[in-house]
């Protein structure tokens, strides 16, 4: 991690994470750093997981915090701050054993998983079929719905003029 500082205050962070082409089981040791908390971030390619659910199971010998973030849109990349107290991600858990699950959106490219703390850590990922959610409607489906309503309105106006 490279910290950028300006005018005696913390200005920003350039995050360096490990890239995973697909979710796989991971074991590692996380140590406390000189500047503060131990931090390890994984960026997972989620294109093959679209519309499914990603289950995360973490086991550690010490207390840690696991945070998951959507990482596709630019504003979501700006929200990725695992050391912030203002959490803007999709899932957060704390303890020695953490289990959670979240949906991968139909347009998702990446998911970021961050582990904060120290200890010997094992993370297991499980992919399962997702259930349809309202938030999963794509703009194409919405445009088709609006087009259908406009056609229905045109048919009603045509029939009203023909009748009366």
Beta strands, then each sheet from edge to edge (+ up, - down):
strand 1: 2-6
strand 2: 9-14
strand 3: 18-20
strand 4: 26-30
strand 5: 39-45
strand 6: 52-70
strand 7: 91-103
strand 8: 110-117
strand 9: 119-129
sheet 1: 1+ 2-
sheet 2: 3+ 5+ 8- 6+ 7-
sheet 3: 3+ 5+ 8- 6+ 9- 4+
end
